Every structure is written in structure tokens, then in C-alpha cells.
Amino acid sequence: MSSQDSDDDAPVLVDIPDENEDISSAETKERVVDVESPFQEALQIISVGTEEDAFAFTFLEDNLNSILSQIPPGWKVAVVSVVGAFRTGKSFLLSWFLRYLHHLSEKNEETTEKWYNKFQTLGNDGFDWRGGAERNTTGIWMWKKPHFIEENGEQIAVLLVDTQGMFDNETTMALTASIFGLSTLLSSYQIYNVEKRIQEDNLQQLALFSEYARMAMSTHEKASEDTHKPFQKIEFLVRDWQNFEEEEDYEAMEKEMEEYLDKVIADREAKDLQDTREQIRSCFEDVSCYAMTHPGMAVTKKKYTGDVKAMDETFLNLVDRYCVRVFSQESLKPKTIRGREITAVELGTYVKAYAELFASGAHFPEAATLLEATASANNTNAINLALTEYKDQMSRIAGPHCSNYIKPEELKELHEQVVKESLEVFDSIAAFGNPKAIEMAREKVTVSIKENFEMYSSLNDSRNPLAGMEAVLLPIIVAFVSYIVRWIMDLTCSGWSSVCRASSDMLSHVFAVVMFFMLIIGFTKAKQISEALQRVKAALELLADGGKAKKD
């Protein structure tokens, strides 16, 4: 399969829907992403080192929120991150990803030219990279703009994450583990960048998370029913691979990669080696491998600026195939927590919880603490989603935009049904962790629902057609009584009685004043009068329905 053929099945980059548009039915528009613009850049979301602690992690929440806020509500999120030793080309690879996503946005253009040849230079306006031996990236960075991909009718927001290189002469092993750990916790597609081959210490880095995996599974009450592994996909990307038997047949080359991984993670007789492999298999849902040849000696020079023509053609073809592979529907899955796909808002909650855990980068959090943080963030998301479910349904029933009055007993019945459905949402999400913490979170939901129901009841009461009717009916009754009494007095009193005449005149004046008052109100509050008449009509219908109900 050629790279050009693979483009036919590639996903399409789409524009973000308008916030007032129905995302489920809106026609998405193509989005042209100018990755070469100086206004596009990566933002640091985790920094390493403070004046007090050289290894402390600082969570830059505003930066993360500025990225996640661009994702429409309800959209699923895929997080593609790259980790590995320093100076192995992680940022370089991510810059290729950006160019490929840019290519997807221009796919409507008819051309036979390969997408990577459209760029004279890879430049340094994507993720910051440079040749040489010095460390370039510190902390964890995320691309400023989410990429919105649609494939076979499914829409997903893609976030690209770069991480500080590991195993340099400035980074402790504990800090390395923390960076690796935090990146793995956040990602749905983790690329482990290794050089020349997969070595045993690479596997041991992954095995660090087995303790968390076991703890998460063993403490879950439904452990026997839960088949979800804590992490999703880990892919070894072997750079500068020199062992391809045939560099012209790319399908055969990819088959070699699969066979190589099978040998690396195959069972071993030595207990420590076997334990490492079992731990990896128990942690990740999918373990895969890809390899790339050396990009060419020019790329290793410190003064290299990204000239595409200076790169090896085999390397470029493998980059092409790898980009198609990473962003295909088969590989690119939404971020999940215990098997449940999460949205951008939920992802932000988890990132914050994990970042606080790693505040001291010199110490890797204990497995129990990781579990507690995950469960806490999960409970927070369960509360928010349950309340959102309740508010969405109740707003359609008795919200501020509703006009119909609902009898209190009917409103209560509807409320109880919505409460049941909202708590089902909570229970489906808050399914692991400390039972007491889950119960406390559930109590928060019920308290908030109770407060919201009082608001919806008040809104509904304000639409009661019988409420405030005295303000309209009293003047009408006074005018009506005055008119009737005056009419009776005019019929029954003799014309020579001064008392009758005075009383009749007084009642006539009362009637005239009331009618004049009502006329003024009618001119100044025509809309309110119209609404009042409608409320009178509704009140009569309500009373009539009440009478029928009693007879029944």
C-alpha cells in the first residue's frame, strides 16, 4: 500500500462547529490550519522547578483551560503524547504530526504531490526542536489549538502533547518517572520514543505503573467484573532502526516491526524479566511497535533548520505511513477512564488532580494516592454530569423559557423521575474508589438537586394563572358591584329622594373612576393585560379540570 493510497482512507480535519449550532446534526466545514503562523504555538501546562524546589511540578491551569475551552461541549478527546529519552526527536516527530494534520485540512486540493514535499522546511514554528546534544523541552507542553477530526461520521478533538526528555544528566530517576507517569495518565495514545532498539530499561519504565494497575483493580469493589486496564495504548517508536531486511516493501517492513515486538515482550524464564512483561500487559490495553530509519546525517547537525530535501526518502515514506497510522480511526481513540470515554471538561478535572499529585516531582506518588486522586476526580465529574442531566431535563420542563404552568403534584412526579435518571448517571460513573467518598459525593448531588428543584418550583409558581389575580379582579369586582347597585337603586328609589340620587351619583363616580383607572392601565400595560386575560382563561380551564377530576 503506497502512502498516496493510504490518504484515501485518512480522516478529514474539520472546523469547530458554531456554539449555537447543533453539533450532532450540523454540517462541519473544512478548517484550514496555518501551522506556519507565528500565532500558533505550544503552551506549557506543566513546568518543572521552582525557587524552593528544583524538582517541583507547577500546573499551569489557565494555559490548559485556554486549550480545552476551544472544544465544543460533549466532544470526546484523544490525547497523543510522546515520551522518551532526551535528544531522540520527540518534538521533531510532533512537528511532523502538525504538518500532516495541516495536510488533512487541504485534502480537497487535487494533487499527486506527497504532502511532506509541500514544505520546503519543517521549520521550528511547531513544537520547539533543534539539532544538537543539549536538552530542549522542559516540563509538559500541549499544542495551543485542538485539531478536530471527522472520520466515518465520528467527531473527535485531538490534543498533541510533548514532554521533557528523560535520562539526561540533569534529571533524577524520580523526576523521570514522574514525567513519564503524568504523561501516561493523561494520554490515550502514548508514543514511547526509543533509539535503535527496545531495551530492558525501556520496559522497566513501563512496568513502574503495574503497582498502580494492581491497586486500582484490587480495591475496586467490582474488581471481578471490571476488565478495563488503567491505560490505553502504548506504542514503541524505534528511531534509527537499522535492521530492516527489505527497505522497498513497506508492508513487509511493518510486518517485521510486529514480529520484533512479539520477540521483545515474549515470556521469559527469569522471574524479574517475566514479571516486567506481565506488568506491562496488565497495565495497557494495547502494546504496539513502529520503527523508522535514520532521517539522514544532515538532521543531526546543530545548525540543521528542517530542510525536507536533506532527509532520507525512506524515512519520509515511513513518516507518511506513521502519520496515517496514528490518526486513523483504528488507532486514534478517545481518552477513557475505566472504559468510559470522557469529554474535554472531564479531562481538565483529571489533569488538575494528577498534577497536584505530582507537585513534588522528586517523589513518585504511591499507587494508593494515585487511585485516590483518580477516584476523587471521577466523583467530581460524576457530580457535574449528574447535575447537568437534571438541569437539562428540568429546564425543558419548568425552566425560565417555559410558559405553561404545571400542577405542583405533576411537577413533583416529573422531578422524581428526572432525579432517578440523574442518579443513574452518577452511579454509572462513580463506580470505584472509597465507598464513603462516593456516598458523600452522591449526597452532594441530592442536596444540589433539592436546591435546584426549589428554583424550578418558584419559576413554575410564577406562571400560576391564579397567582396575583386579586390585583386584576378586585377593581373589576368593585366596578361591577357599583354598577349593579346603582342600577338597582335607579329602579327602586323614587326620583325625588335626594339620598338615592346622591348614592347613585357616588356609585356612578366609583364606576367611572375604576373604569378610567383600568383604561389607563390598559394603555400603559397592554402586554400585561393580555397576559392577565390569558391567565384568567387558564385559571378557568384549571378550575374546570379540577371539577372534572373530583367527579371522576
Protein Blocks (a to p, Z undefined) as FASTA:
>chain_A
ZZklmmmmpccddddddfkbcfklpccddddddfkbmkbccddfbdghifklmkbccddf
klmmmmmmmpcghiacdddddeddehiopmmmmmmmmmmmmmmmmmmpgcfbdfklmpmb
gbjmbccddedjbdfbgcjdddfbdcdddeehiacdddddddddehiakbcfklmmmmmm
mmmmmpmbdcdddehiacfklmmmmmmmmmmmmmmmmmpmklmmpmcdfbfcdcdddehi
akbfblkbmmlmmmmmmmmmmmmmgccfblklmmmmmmmmmmpmbdcddddddebjklmp
mklgoiaklpcfklmmmmmmmmmmmmpmklmccddeehiacdfklmmmmmmmmmmmmmpm
mbccdfklmmmmmmmmmmmmmmmmmmmmmmmmmmmmmpmkbmbdcdfklmmmmmmmmmmm
mmmmmmmmmmgcjfklmmmmmmmmmmmmmmmmmmmmmmmmmmpmkgoklmmmmmmmmmmm
mmmmmmmmmmmpcfklmklmmmmmmmmmmmmmmmmmmmmmmmmmmmlmmmmmmmmmmmmm
mmmmmmmmmmZZ
